[in-house]
């Protein structure tokens, strides 16, 4: 933290990105990186410096396997906005979903595409979530709402009798 603060005093920065808050530590605090005390005090100091110098600050944190913010929940209570960046490692689509926003709603979702040139706003969503063609057995279309956005999704099911049944799903929880 001290190195970051020293650098911030040298130049007039507009944006600060911390990746990740759980690995950042301060020499002035006698506890391990990622501890409640470290996360709380470092976040407080980053907020103070950000407000003093008018710097937009993004604090990135780890998540658990269940998708919750890892470590102490104190971080969620201190910041103004909590966003989750979601996606399937095998697909190029990423969702940016608001969980907390002191300045507005959290019902909207941003849909992005990971490309070789970086992250861009996803276009032509209708063609991404279903295949056009004639209706076939085992295929159904449905509409789901993500914020104010209506998305058309295709669900395909293949069913057969088997001595060794197997369930598999791609793109959504199967249970």
Chimera marker file (.cmm) of the C-alpha trace (Angstrom):
<marker_set name="trace">
<marker id="1" x="0.000" y="0.000" z="0.000" r="1" g="1" b="0" radius="0.5"/>
<marker id="2" x="2.740" y="2.424" z="0.913" r="1" g="1" b="0" radius="0.5"/>
<marker id="3" x="4.360" y="2.062" z="-2.549" r="1" g="1" b="0" radius="0.5"/>
<marker id="4" x="1.020" y="2.734" z="-4.252" r="1" g="1" b="0" radius="0.5"/>
<marker id="5" x="0.354" y="5.807" z="-2.113" r="1" g="1" b="0" radius="0.5"/>
<marker id="6" x="3.836" y="7.148" z="-2.822" r="1" g="1" b="0" radius="0.5"/>
<marker id="7" x="3.268" y="6.760" z="-6.564" r="1" g="1" b="0" radius="0.5"/>
<marker id="8" x="-0.143" y="8.461" z="-6.352" r="1" g="1" b="0" radius="0.5"/>
<marker id="9" x="1.467" y="11.550" z="-4.802" r="1" g="1" b="0" radius="0.5"/>
<marker id="10" x="3.932" y="11.875" z="-7.728" r="1" g="1" b="0" radius="0.5"/>
<marker id="11" x="1.420" y="12.291" z="-10.579" r="1" g="1" b="0" radius="0.5"/>
<marker id="12" x="-2.147" y="13.400" z="-11.157" r="1" g="1" b="0" radius="0.5"/>
<marker id="13" x="-3.820" y="10.025" z="-11.802" r="1" g="1" b="0" radius="0.5"/>
<marker id="14" x="-7.482" y="9.776" z="-12.793" r="1" g="1" b="0" radius="0.5"/>
<marker id="15" x="-7.941" y="6.017" z="-12.337" r="1" g="1" b="0" radius="0.5"/>
<marker id="16" x="-6.559" y="3.514" z="-9.828" r="1" g="1" b="0" radius="0.5"/>
<marker id="17" x="-7.098" y="-0.236" z="-10.245" r="1" g="1" b="0" radius="0.5"/>
<marker id="18" x="-6.243" y="-2.567" z="-7.358" r="1" g="1" b="0" radius="0.5"/>
<marker id="19" x="-6.030" y="-6.241" z="-8.332" r="1" g="1" b="0" radius="0.5"/>
<marker id="20" x="-6.558" y="-7.781" z="-5.822" r="1" g="1" b="0" radius="0.5"/>
<marker id="21" x="-7.401" y="-6.281" z="-2.446" r="1" g="1" b="0" radius="0.5"/>
<marker id="22" x="-6.836" y="-9.645" z="-0.695" r="1" g="1" b="0" radius="0.5"/>
<marker id="23" x="-3.154" y="-9.691" z="-1.727" r="1" g="1" b="0" radius="0.5"/>
<marker id="24" x="-2.415" y="-6.045" z="-0.949" r="1" g="1" b="0" radius="0.5"/>
<marker id="25" x="-0.857" y="-5.328" z="2.439" r="1" g="1" b="0" radius="0.5"/>
<marker id="26" x="0.341" y="-2.409" z="4.520" r="1" g="1" b="0" radius="0.5"/>
<marker id="27" x="3.594" y="-2.470" z="6.477" r="1" g="1" b="0" radius="0.5"/>
<marker id="28" x="1.887" y="-0.341" z="9.135" r="1" g="1" b="0" radius="0.5"/>
<marker id="29" x="-0.628" y="-3.073" z="10.021" r="1" g="1" b="0" radius="0.5"/>
<marker id="30" x="0.564" y="-6.099" z="11.992" r="1" g="1" b="0" radius="0.5"/>
<marker id="31" x="-1.579" y="-8.791" z="10.363" r="1" g="1" b="0" radius="0.5"/>
<marker id="32" x="-1.514" y="-10.994" z="7.282" r="1" g="1" b="0" radius="0.5"/>
<marker id="33" x="-2.560" y="-9.835" z="3.823" r="1" g="1" b="0" radius="0.5"/>
<marker id="34" x="-6.247" y="-10.585" z="3.292" r="1" g="1" b="0" radius="0.5"/>
<marker id="35" x="-7.122" y="-10.393" z="6.989" r="1" g="1" b="0" radius="0.5"/>
<marker id="36" x="-10.138" y="-8.364" z="8.092" r="1" g="1" b="0" radius="0.5"/>
<marker id="37" x="-7.896" y="-5.666" z="9.545" r="1" g="1" b="0" radius="0.5"/>
<marker id="38" x="-5.726" y="-5.384" z="6.414" r="1" g="1" b="0" radius="0.5"/>
<marker id="39" x="-8.684" y="-5.305" z="4.004" r="1" g="1" b="0" radius="0.5"/>
<marker id="40" x="-10.642" y="-2.791" z="6.096" r="1" g="1" b="0" radius="0.5"/>
<marker id="41" x="-7.752" y="-0.389" z="6.751" r="1" g="1" b="0" radius="0.5"/>
<marker id="42" x="-6.335" y="-0.551" z="3.212" r="1" g="1" b="0" radius="0.5"/>
<marker id="43" x="-9.784" y="0.014" z="1.699" r="1" g="1" b="0" radius="0.5"/>
<marker id="44" x="-10.382" y="2.930" z="4.067" r="1" g="1" b="0" radius="0.5"/>
<marker id="45" x="-7.041" y="4.505" z="3.084" r="1" g="1" b="0" radius="0.5"/>
<marker id="46" x="-7.714" y="3.972" z="-0.638" r="1" g="1" b="0" radius="0.5"/>
<marker id="47" x="-11.134" y="5.608" z="-0.238" r="1" g="1" b="0" radius="0.5"/>
<marker id="48" x="-9.604" y="8.563" z="1.597" r="1" g="1" b="0" radius="0.5"/>
<marker id="49" x="-6.906" y="9.092" z="-1.050" r="1" g="1" b="0" radius="0.5"/>
<marker id="50" x="-9.411" y="8.615" z="-3.893" r="1" g="1" b="0" radius="0.5"/>
<marker id="51" x="-11.712" y="11.294" z="-2.491" r="1" g="1" b="0" radius="0.5"/>
<marker id="52" x="-8.852" y="13.671" z="-1.661" r="1" g="1" b="0" radius="0.5"/>
<marker id="53" x="-7.313" y="13.490" z="-5.152" r="1" g="1" b="0" radius="0.5"/>
<marker id="54" x="-10.552" y="12.803" z="-7.093" r="1" g="1" b="0" radius="0.5"/>
<marker id="55" x="-9.340" y="9.425" z="-8.397" r="1" g="1" b="0" radius="0.5"/>
<marker id="56" x="-11.826" y="6.827" z="-9.671" r="1" g="1" b="0" radius="0.5"/>
<marker id="57" x="-10.793" y="3.633" z="-7.891" r="1" g="1" b="0" radius="0.5"/>
<marker id="58" x="-11.615" y="0.056" z="-8.846" r="1" g="1" b="0" radius="0.5"/>
<marker id="59" x="-10.917" y="-2.562" z="-6.195" r="1" g="1" b="0" radius="0.5"/>
<marker id="60" x="-10.909" y="-6.119" z="-7.519" r="1" g="1" b="0" radius="0.5"/>
<marker id="61" x="-11.462" y="-8.975" z="-5.099" r="1" g="1" b="0" radius="0.5"/>
<marker id="62" x="-11.364" y="-12.746" z="-5.210" r="1" g="1" b="0" radius="0.5"/>
<marker id="63" x="-14.533" y="-14.827" z="-5.144" r="1" g="1" b="0" radius="0.5"/>
<marker id="64" x="-15.242" y="-18.239" z="-3.652" r="1" g="1" b="0" radius="0.5"/>
<marker id="65" x="-16.286" y="-21.309" z="-5.632" r="1" g="1" b="0" radius="0.5"/>
<marker id="66" x="-19.880" y="-20.428" z="-4.732" r="1" g="1" b="0" radius="0.5"/>
<marker id="67" x="-19.483" y="-16.968" z="-6.297" r="1" g="1" b="0" radius="0.5"/>
<marker id="68" x="-19.422" y="-14.866" z="-3.114" r="1" g="1" b="0" radius="0.5"/>
<marker id="69" x="-16.719" y="-12.286" z="-2.397" r="1" g="1" b="0" radius="0.5"/>
<marker id="70" x="-13.878" y="-14.093" z="-0.621" r="1" g="1" b="0" radius="0.5"/>
<marker id="71" x="-12.746" y="-13.097" z="2.826" r="1" g="1" b="0" radius="0.5"/>
<marker id="72" x="-14.308" y="-10.561" z="5.127" r="1" g="1" b="0" radius="0.5"/>
<marker id="73" x="-17.617" y="-9.032" z="4.043" r="1" g="1" b="0" radius="0.5"/>
<marker id="74" x="-16.446" y="-5.689" z="5.393" r="1" g="1" b="0" radius="0.5"/>
<marker id="75" x="-15.293" y="-4.764" z="1.867" r="1" g="1" b="0" radius="0.5"/>
<marker id="76" x="-18.847" y="-4.935" z="0.476" r="1" g="1" b="0" radius="0.5"/>
<marker id="77" x="-20.086" y="-2.555" z="3.162" r="1" g="1" b="0" radius="0.5"/>
<marker id="78" x="-17.362" y="0.044" z="2.558" r="1" g="1" b="0" radius="0.5"/>
<marker id="79" x="-17.514" y="0.470" z="-1.209" r="1" g="1" b="0" radius="0.5"/>
<marker id="80" x="-20.134" y="2.286" z="-3.302" r="1" g="1" b="0" radius="0.5"/>
<marker id="81" x="-20.635" y="-0.353" z="-6.001" r="1" g="1" b="0" radius="0.5"/>
<marker id="82" x="-20.165" y="-4.132" z="-6.142" r="1" g="1" b="0" radius="0.5"/>
<marker id="83" x="-20.109" y="-5.728" z="-9.603" r="1" g="1" b="0" radius="0.5"/>
<marker id="84" x="-19.768" y="-9.384" z="-10.526" r="1" g="1" b="0" radius="0.5"/>
<marker id="85" x="-18.038" y="-10.298" z="-13.774" r="1" g="1" b="0" radius="0.5"/>
<marker id="86" x="-19.453" y="-13.664" z="-14.830" r="1" g="1" b="0" radius="0.5"/>
<marker id="87" x="-18.751" y="-16.013" z="-17.675" r="1" g="1" b="0" radius="0.5"/>
<marker id="88" x="-18.085" y="-19.534" z="-18.818" r="1" g="1" b="0" radius="0.5"/>
<marker id="89" x="-14.403" y="-20.185" z="-19.540" r="1" g="1" b="0" radius="0.5"/>
<marker id="90" x="-15.376" y="-22.099" z="-22.687" r="1" g="1" b="0" radius="0.5"/>
<marker id="91" x="-17.503" y="-19.276" z="-24.140" r="1" g="1" b="0" radius="0.5"/>
<marker id="92" x="-16.675" y="-15.731" z="-25.222" r="1" g="1" b="0" radius="0.5"/>
<marker id="93" x="-19.729" y="-14.072" z="-23.600" r="1" g="1" b="0" radius="0.5"/>
<marker id="94" x="-19.230" y="-12.259" z="-20.244" r="1" g="1" b="0" radius="0.5"/>
<marker id="95" x="-21.871" y="-10.647" z="-18.025" r="1" g="1" b="0" radius="0.5"/>
<marker id="96" x="-21.285" y="-7.629" z="-15.805" r="1" g="1" b="0" radius="0.5"/>
<marker id="97" x="-23.951" y="-7.740" z="-13.108" r="1" g="1" b="0" radius="0.5"/>
<marker id="98" x="-24.567" y="-5.179" z="-10.379" r="1" g="1" b="0" radius="0.5"/>
<marker id="99" x="-24.934" y="-6.512" z="-6.845" r="1" g="1" b="0" radius="0.5"/>
<marker id="100" x="-24.804" y="-3.232" z="-4.903" r="1" g="1" b="0" radius="0.5"/>
<marker id="101" x="-25.042" y="0.353" z="-6.119" r="1" g="1" b="0" radius="0.5"/>
<marker id="102" x="-25.414" y="3.301" z="-3.758" r="1" g="1" b="0" radius="0.5"/>
<marker id="103" x="-26.111" y="5.595" z="-6.715" r="1" g="1" b="0" radius="0.5"/>
<marker id="104" x="-28.694" y="3.610" z="-8.658" r="1" g="1" b="0" radius="0.5"/>
<marker id="105" x="-30.296" y="0.284" z="-9.444" r="1" g="1" b="0" radius="0.5"/>
<marker id="106" x="-28.779" y="-3.148" z="-9.775" r="1" g="1" b="0" radius="0.5"/>
<marker id="107" x="-31.337" y="-4.730" z="-12.082" r="1" g="1" b="0" radius="0.5"/>
<marker id="108" x="-29.398" y="-4.179" z="-15.310" r="1" g="1" b="0" radius="0.5"/>
<marker id="109" x="-26.746" y="-6.428" z="-16.792" r="1" g="1" b="0" radius="0.5"/>
<marker id="110" x="-23.996" y="-5.630" z="-19.290" r="1" g="1" b="0" radius="0.5"/>
<marker id="111" x="-23.315" y="-8.286" z="-21.910" r="1" g="1" b="0" radius="0.5"/>
<marker id="112" x="-19.832" y="-8.345" z="-23.391" r="1" g="1" b="0" radius="0.5"/>
<marker id="113" x="-17.774" y="-10.461" z="-25.750" r="1" g="1" b="0" radius="0.5"/>
<marker id="114" x="-14.152" y="-11.422" z="-25.206" r="1" g="1" b="0" radius="0.5"/>
<marker id="115" x="-12.279" y="-10.970" z="-28.498" r="1" g="1" b="0" radius="0.5"/>
<marker id="116" x="-8.606" y="-11.124" z="-29.492" r="1" g="1" b="0" radius="0.5"/>
<marker id="117" x="-8.635" y="-7.297" z="-29.276" r="1" g="1" b="0" radius="0.5"/>
<marker id="118" x="-10.176" y="-7.276" z="-25.786" r="1" g="1" b="0" radius="0.5"/>
<marker id="119" x="-13.597" y="-6.940" z="-24.225" r="1" g="1" b="0" radius="0.5"/>
<marker id="120" x="-16.310" y="-5.303" z="-26.363" r="1" g="1" b="0" radius="0.5"/>
<marker id="121" x="-20.062" y="-4.827" z="-26.045" r="1" g="1" b="0" radius="0.5"/>
<marker id="122" x="-21.795" y="-7.937" z="-27.429" r="1" g="1" b="0" radius="0.5"/>
<marker id="123" x="-23.806" y="-7.361" z="-30.593" r="1" g="1" b="0" radius="0.5"/>
<marker id="124" x="-26.412" y="-9.507" z="-32.339" r="1" g="1" b="0" radius="0.5"/>
<marker id="125" x="-27.363" y="-11.419" z="-29.191" r="1" g="1" b="0" radius="0.5"/>
<marker id="126" x="-30.273" y="-13.209" z="-30.866" r="1" g="1" b="0" radius="0.5"/>
<marker id="127" x="-27.909" y="-15.238" z="-33.032" r="1" g="1" b="0" radius="0.5"/>
<marker id="128" x="-25.681" y="-16.144" z="-30.084" r="1" g="1" b="0" radius="0.5"/>
<marker id="129" x="-28.238" y="-17.896" z="-27.911" r="1" g="1" b="0" radius="0.5"/>
<marker id="130" x="-30.093" y="-19.981" z="-30.449" r="1" g="1" b="0" radius="0.5"/>
<marker id="131" x="-29.617" y="-21.509" z="-33.883" r="1" g="1" b="0" radius="0.5"/>
<marker id="132" x="-32.039" y="-20.510" z="-36.577" r="1" g="1" b="0" radius="0.5"/>
<marker id="133" x="-33.526" y="-23.112" z="-38.772" r="1" g="1" b="0" radius="0.5"/>
<marker id="134" x="-36.552" y="-25.322" z="-38.905" r="1" g="1" b="0" radius="0.5"/>
<marker id="135" x="-38.073" y="-26.601" z="-35.687" r="1" g="1" b="0" radius="0.5"/>
<marker id="136" x="-36.676" y="-29.933" z="-34.580" r="1" g="1" b="0" radius="0.5"/>
<marker id="137" x="-37.662" y="-32.402" z="-31.911" r="1" g="1" b="0" radius="0.5"/>
<marker id="138" x="-36.018" y="-31.697" z="-28.539" r="1" g="1" b="0" radius="0.5"/>
<marker id="139" x="-35.493" y="-27.986" z="-29.186" r="1" g="1" b="0" radius="0.5"/>
<marker id="140" x="-37.445" y="-25.143" z="-27.581" r="1" g="1" b="0" radius="0.5"/>
<marker id="141" x="-37.116" y="-21.358" z="-27.473" r="1" g="1" b="0" radius="0.5"/>
<marker id="142" x="-37.806" y="-19.295" z="-24.377" r="1" g="1" b="0" radius="0.5"/>
<marker id="143" x="-37.545" y="-15.660" z="-23.375" r="1" g="1" b="0" radius="0.5"/>
<marker id="144" x="-35.809" y="-14.594" z="-20.162" r="1" g="1" b="0" radius="0.5"/>
<marker id="145" x="-35.463" y="-11.103" z="-18.759" r="1" g="1" b="0" radius="0.5"/>
<marker id="146" x="-32.042" y="-9.786" z="-17.708" r="1" g="1" b="0" radius="0.5"/>
<marker id="147" x="-32.773" y="-6.342" z="-16.319" r="1" g="1" b="0" radius="0.5"/>
<marker id="148" x="-34.784" y="-4.554" z="-19.003" r="1" g="1" b="0" radius="0.5"/>
<marker id="149" x="-33.345" y="-6.814" z="-21.699" r="1" g="1" b="0" radius="0.5"/>
<marker id="150" x="-35.356" y="-9.686" z="-23.173" r="1" g="1" b="0" radius="0.5"/>
<marker id="151" x="-33.105" y="-12.520" z="-24.314" r="1" g="1" b="0" radius="0.5"/>
<marker id="152" x="-34.263" y="-15.387" z="-26.504" r="1" g="1" b="0" radius="0.5"/>
<marker id="153" x="-32.621" y="-18.654" z="-25.498" r="1" g="1" b="0" radius="0.5"/>
<marker id="154" x="-32.698" y="-22.082" z="-27.046" r="1" g="1" b="0" radius="0.5"/>
<marker id="155" x="-32.868" y="-25.225" z="-24.942" r="1" g="1" b="0" radius="0.5"/>
<marker id="156" x="-31.999" y="-28.522" z="-26.583" r="1" g="1" b="0" radius="0.5"/>
<marker id="157" x="-32.705" y="-31.858" z="-24.971" r="1" g="1" b="0" radius="0.5"/>
<marker id="158" x="-31.629" y="-35.303" z="-26.073" r="1" g="1" b="0" radius="0.5"/>
<marker id="159" x="-33.337" y="-38.130" z="-24.244" r="1" g="1" b="0" radius="0.5"/>
<marker id="160" x="-32.844" y="-41.867" z="-24.523" r="1" g="1" b="0" radius="0.5"/>
<marker id="161" x="-33.175" y="-44.906" z="-22.296" r="1" g="1" b="0" radius="0.5"/>
<marker id="162" x="-29.919" y="-46.058" z="-20.761" r="1" g="1" b="0" radius="0.5"/>
<marker id="163" x="-28.605" y="-48.376" z="-18.082" r="1" g="1" b="0" radius="0.5"/>
<marker id="164" x="-26.164" y="-45.597" z="-17.188" r="1" g="1" b="0" radius="0.5"/>
<marker id="165" x="-28.142" y="-42.345" z="-17.190" r="1" g="1" b="0" radius="0.5"/>
<marker id="166" x="-26.211" y="-39.107" z="-17.441" r="1" g="1" b="0" radius="0.5"/>
<marker id="167" x="-27.242" y="-35.467" z="-17.093" r="1" g="1" b="0" radius="0.5"/>
<marker id="168" x="-25.159" y="-32.730" z="-18.623" r="1" g="1" b="0" radius="0.5"/>
<marker id="169" x="-25.712" y="-29.040" z="-19.190" r="1" g="1" b="0" radius="0.5"/>
<marker id="170" x="-23.855" y="-26.211" z="-20.875" r="1" g="1" b="0" radius="0.5"/>
<marker id="171" x="-24.586" y="-22.589" z="-20.082" r="1" g="1" b="0" radius="0.5"/>
<marker id="172" x="-26.863" y="-23.021" z="-17.061" r="1" g="1" b="0" radius="0.5"/>
<marker id="173" x="-27.094" y="-24.968" z="-13.790" r="1" g="1" b="0" radius="0.5"/>
<marker id="174" x="-28.460" y="-28.435" z="-14.431" r="1" g="1" b="0" radius="0.5"/>
<marker id="175" x="-29.990" y="-28.822" z="-10.979" r="1" g="1" b="0" radius="0.5"/>
<link id1="1" id2="2" r="1" g="1" b="0" radius="0.2"/>
<link id1="2" id2="3" r="1" g="1" b="0" radius="0.2"/>
<link id1="3" id2="4" r="1" g="1" b="0" radius="0.2"/>
<link id1="4" id2="5" r="1" g="1" b="0" radius="0.2"/>
<link id1="5" id2="6" r="1" g="1" b="0" radius="0.2"/>
<link id1="6" id2="7" r="1" g="1" b="0" radius="0.2"/>
<link id1="7" id2="8" r="1" g="1" b="0" radius="0.2"/>
<link id1="8" id2="9" r="1" g="1" b="0" radius="0.2"/>
<link id1="9" id2="10" r="1" g="1" b="0" radius="0.2"/>
<link id1="10" id2="11" r="1" g="1" b="0" radius="0.2"/>
<link id1="11" id2="12" r="1" g="1" b="0" radius="0.2"/>
<link id1="12" id2="13" r="1" g="1" b="0" radius="0.2"/>
<link id1="13" id2="14" r="1" g="1" b="0" radius="0.2"/>
<link id1="14" id2="15" r="1" g="1" b="0" radius="0.2"/>
<link id1="15" id2="16" r="1" g="1" b="0" radius="0.2"/>
<link id1="16" id2="17" r="1" g="1" b="0" radius="0.2"/>
<link id1="17" id2="18" r="1" g="1" b="0" radius="0.2"/>
<link id1="18" id2="19" r="1" g="1" b="0" radius="0.2"/>
<link id1="19" id2="20" r="1" g="1" b="0" radius="0.2"/>
<link id1="20" id2="21" r="1" g="1" b="0" radius="0.2"/>
<link id1="21" id2="22" r="1" g="1" b="0" radius="0.2"/>
<link id1="22" id2="23" r="1" g="1" b="0" radius="0.2"/>
<link id1="23" id2="24" r="1" g="1" b="0" radius="0.2"/>
<link id1="24" id2="25" r="1" g="1" b="0" radius="0.2"/>
<link id1="25" id2="26" r="1" g="1" b="0" radius="0.2"/>
<link id1="26" id2="27" r="1" g="1" b="0" radius="0.2"/>
<link id1="27" id2="28" r="1" g="1" b="0" radius="0.2"/>
<link id1="28" id2="29" r="1" g="1" b="0" radius="0.2"/>
<link id1="29" id2="30" r="1" g="1" b="0" radius="0.2"/>
<link id1="30" id2="31" r="1" g="1" b="0" radius="0.2"/>
<link id1="31" id2="32" r="1" g="1" b="0" radius="0.2"/>
<link id1="32" id2="33" r="1" g="1" b="0" radius="0.2"/>
<link id1="33" id2="34" r="1" g="1" b="0" radius="0.2"/>
<link id1="34" id2="35" r="1" g="1" b="0" radius="0.2"/>
<link id1="35" id2="36" r="1" g="1" b="0" radius="0.2"/>
<link id1="36" id2="37" r="1" g="1" b="0" radius="0.2"/>
<link id1="37" id2="38" r="1" g="1" b="0" radius="0.2"/>
<link id1="38" id2="39" r="1" g="1" b="0" radius="0.2"/>
<link id1="39" id2="40" r="1" g="1" b="0" radius="0.2"/>
<link id1="40" id2="41" r="1" g="1" b="0" radius="0.2"/>
<link id1="41" id2="42" r="1" g="1" b="0" radius="0.2"/>
<link id1="42" id2="43" r="1" g="1" b="0" radius="0.2"/>
<link id1="43" id2="44" r="1" g="1" b="0" radius="0.2"/>
<link id1="44" id2="45" r="1" g="1" b="0" radius="0.2"/>
<link id1="45" id2="46" r="1" g="1" b="0" radius="0.2"/>
<link id1="46" id2="47" r="1" g="1" b="0" radius="0.2"/>
<link id1="47" id2="48" r="1" g="1" b="0" radius="0.2"/>
<link id1="48" id2="49" r="1" g="1" b="0" radius="0.2"/>
<link id1="49" id2="50" r="1" g="1" b="0" radius="0.2"/>
<link id1="50" id2="51" r="1" g="1" b="0" radius="0.2"/>
<link id1="51" id2="52" r="1" g="1" b="0" radius="0.2"/>
<link id1="52" id2="53" r="1" g="1" b="0" radius="0.2"/>
<link id1="53" id2="54" r="1" g="1" b="0" radius="0.2"/>
<link id1="54" id2="55" r="1" g="1" b="0" radius="0.2"/>
<link id1="55" id2="56" r="1" g="1" b="0" radius="0.2"/>
<link id1="56" id2="57" r="1" g="1" b="0" radius="0.2"/>
<link id1="57" id2="58" r="1" g="1" b="0" radius="0.2"/>
<link id1="58" id2="59" r="1" g="1" b="0" radius="0.2"/>
<link id1="59" id2="60" r="1" g="1" b="0" radius="0.2"/>
<link id1="60" id2="61" r="1" g="1" b="0" radius="0.2"/>
<link id1="61" id2="62" r="1" g="1" b="0" radius="0.2"/>
<link id1="62" id2="63" r="1" g="1" b="0" radius="0.2"/>
<link id1="63" id2="64" r="1" g="1" b="0" radius="0.2"/>
<link id1="64" id2="65" r="1" g="1" b="0" radius="0.2"/>
<link id1="65" id2="66" r="1" g="1" b="0" radius="0.2"/>
<link id1="66" id2="67" r="1" g="1" b="0" radius="0.2"/>
<link id1="67" id2="68" r="1" g="1" b="0" radius="0.2"/>
<link id1="68" id2="69" r="1" g="1" b="0" radius="0.2"/>
<link id1="69" id2="70" r="1" g="1" b="0" radius="0.2"/>
<link id1="70" id2="71" r="1" g="1" b="0" radius="0.2"/>
<link id1="71" id2="72" r="1" g="1" b="0" radius="0.2"/>
<link id1="72" id2="73" r="1" g="1" b="0" radius="0.2"/>
<link id1="73" id2="74" r="1" g="1" b="0" radius="0.2"/>
<link id1="74" id2="75" r="1" g="1" b="0" radius="0.2"/>
<link id1="75" id2="76" r="1" g="1" b="0" radius="0.2"/>
<link id1="76" id2="77" r="1" g="1" b="0" radius="0.2"/>
<link id1="77" id2="78" r="1" g="1" b="0" radius="0.2"/>
<link id1="78" id2="79" r="1" g="1" b="0" radius="0.2"/>
<link id1="79" id2="80" r="1" g="1" b="0" radius="0.2"/>
<link id1="80" id2="81" r="1" g="1" b="0" radius="0.2"/>
<link id1="81" id2="82" r="1" g="1" b="0" radius="0.2"/>
<link id1="82" id2="83" r="1" g="1" b="0" radius="0.2"/>
<link id1="83" id2="84" r="1" g="1" b="0" radius="0.2"/>
<link id1="84" id2="85" r="1" g="1" b="0" radius="0.2"/>
<link id1="85" id2="86" r="1" g="1" b="0" radius="0.2"/>
<link id1="86" id2="87" r="1" g="1" b="0" radius="0.2"/>
<link id1="87" id2="88" r="1" g="1" b="0" radius="0.2"/>
<link id1="88" id2="89" r="1" g="1" b="0" radius="0.2"/>
<link id1="89" id2="90" r="1" g="1" b="0" radius="0.2"/>
<link id1="90" id2="91" r="1" g="1" b="0" radius="0.2"/>
<link id1="91" id2="92" r="1" g="1" b="0" radius="0.2"/>
<link id1="92" id2="93" r="1" g="1" b="0" radius="0.2"/>
<link id1="93" id2="94" r="1" g="1" b="0" radius="0.2"/>
<link id1="94" id2="95" r="1" g="1" b="0" radius="0.2"/>
<link id1="95" id2="96" r="1" g="1" b="0" radius="0.2"/>
<link id1="96" id2="97" r="1" g="1" b="0" radius="0.2"/>
<link id1="97" id2="98" r="1" g="1" b="0" radius="0.2"/>
<link id1="98" id2="99" r="1" g="1" b="0" radius="0.2"/>
<link id1="99" id2="100" r="1" g="1" b="0" radius="0.2"/>
<link id1="100" id2="101" r="1" g="1" b="0" radius="0.2"/>
<link id1="101" id2="102" r="1" g="1" b="0" radius="0.2"/>
<link id1="102" id2="103" r="1" g="1" b="0" radius="0.2"/>
<link id1="103" id2="104" r="1" g="1" b="0" radius="0.2"/>
<link id1="104" id2="105" r="1" g="1" b="0" radius="0.2"/>
<link id1="105" id2="106" r="1" g="1" b="0" radius="0.2"/>
<link id1="106" id2="107" r="1" g="1" b="0" radius="0.2"/>
<link id1="107" id2="108" r="1" g="1" b="0" radius="0.2"/>
<link id1="108" id2="109" r="1" g="1" b="0" radius="0.2"/>
<link id1="109" id2="110" r="1" g="1" b="0" radius="0.2"/>
<link id1="110" id2="111" r="1" g="1" b="0" radius="0.2"/>
<link id1="111" id2="112" r="1" g="1" b="0" radius="0.2"/>
<link id1="112" id2="113" r="1" g="1" b="0" radius="0.2"/>
<link id1="113" id2="114" r="1" g="1" b="0" radius="0.2"/>
<link id1="114" id2="115" r="1" g="1" b="0" radius="0.2"/>
<link id1="115" id2="116" r="1" g="1" b="0" radius="0.2"/>
<link id1="116" id2="117" r="1" g="1" b="0" radius="0.2"/>
<link id1="117" id2="118" r="1" g="1" b="0" radius="0.2"/>
<link id1="118" id2="119" r="1" g="1" b="0" radius="0.2"/>
<link id1="119" id2="120" r="1" g="1" b="0" radius="0.2"/>
<link id1="120" id2="121" r="1" g="1" b="0" radius="0.2"/>
<link id1="121" id2="122" r="1" g="1" b="0" radius="0.2"/>
<link id1="122" id2="123" r="1" g="1" b="0" radius="0.2"/>
<link id1="123" id2="124" r="1" g="1" b="0" radius="0.2"/>
<link id1="124" id2="125" r="1" g="1" b="0" radius="0.2"/>
<link id1="125" id2="126" r="1" g="1" b="0" radius="0.2"/>
<link id1="126" id2="127" r="1" g="1" b="0" radius="0.2"/>
<link id1="127" id2="128" r="1" g="1" b="0" radius="0.2"/>
<link id1="128" id2="129" r="1" g="1" b="0" radius="0.2"/>
<link id1="129" id2="130" r="1" g="1" b="0" radius="0.2"/>
<link id1="130" id2="131" r="1" g="1" b="0" radius="0.2"/>
<link id1="131" id2="132" r="1" g="1" b="0" radius="0.2"/>
<link id1="132" id2="133" r="1" g="1" b="0" radius="0.2"/>
<link id1="133" id2="134" r="1" g="1" b="0" radius="0.2"/>
<link id1="134" id2="135" r="1" g="1" b="0" radius="0.2"/>
<link id1="135" id2="136" r="1" g="1" b="0" radius="0.2"/>
<link id1="136" id2="137" r="1" g="1" b="0" radius="0.2"/>
<link id1="137" id2="138" r="1" g="1" b="0" radius="0.2"/>
<link id1="138" id2="139" r="1" g="1" b="0" radius="0.2"/>
<link id1="139" id2="140" r="1" g="1" b="0" radius="0.2"/>
<link id1="140" id2="141" r="1" g="1" b="0" radius="0.2"/>
<link id1="141" id2="142" r="1" g="1" b="0" radius="0.2"/>
<link id1="142" id2="143" r="1" g="1" b="0" radius="0.2"/>
<link id1="143" id2="144" r="1" g="1" b="0" radius="0.2"/>
<link id1="144" id2="145" r="1" g="1" b="0" radius="0.2"/>
<link id1="145" id2="146" r="1" g="1" b="0" radius="0.2"/>
<link id1="146" id2="147" r="1" g="1" b="0" radius="0.2"/>
<link id1="147" id2="148" r="1" g="1" b="0" radius="0.2"/>
<link id1="148" id2="149" r="1" g="1" b="0" radius="0.2"/>
<link id1="149" id2="150" r="1" g="1" b="0" radius="0.2"/>
<link id1="150" id2="151" r="1" g="1" b="0" radius="0.2"/>
<link id1="151" id2="152" r="1" g="1" b="0" radius="0.2"/>
<link id1="152" id2="153" r="1" g="1" b="0" radius="0.2"/>
<link id1="153" id2="154" r="1" g="1" b="0" radius="0.2"/>
<link id1="154" id2="155" r="1" g="1" b="0" radius="0.2"/>
<link id1="155" id2="156" r="1" g="1" b="0" radius="0.2"/>
<link id1="156" id2="157" r="1" g="1" b="0" radius="0.2"/>
<link id1="157" id2="158" r="1" g="1" b="0" radius="0.2"/>
<link id1="158" id2="159" r="1" g="1" b="0" radius="0.2"/>
<link id1="159" id2="160" r="1" g="1" b="0" radius="0.2"/>
<link id1="160" id2="161" r="1" g="1" b="0" radius="0.2"/>
<link id1="161" id2="162" r="1" g="1" b="0" radius="0.2"/>
<link id1="162" id2="163" r="1" g="1" b="0" radius="0.2"/>
<link id1="163" id2="164" r="1" g="1" b="0" radius="0.2"/>
<link id1="164" id2="165" r="1" g="1" b="0" radius="0.2"/>
<link id1="165" id2="166" r="1" g="1" b="0" radius="0.2"/>
<link id1="166" id2="167" r="1" g="1" b="0" radius="0.2"/>
<link id1="167" id2="168" r="1" g="1" b="0" radius="0.2"/>
<link id1="168" id2="169" r="1" g="1" b="0" radius="0.2"/>
<link id1="169" id2="170" r="1" g="1" b="0" radius="0.2"/>
<link id1="170" id2="171" r="1" g="1" b="0" radius="0.2"/>
<link id1="171" id2="172" r="1" g="1" b="0" radius="0.2"/>
<link id1="172" id2="173" r="1" g="1" b="0" radius="0.2"/>
<link id1="173" id2="174" r="1" g="1" b="0" radius="0.2"/>
<link id1="174" id2="175" r="1" g="1" b="0" radius="0.2"/>
</marker_set>
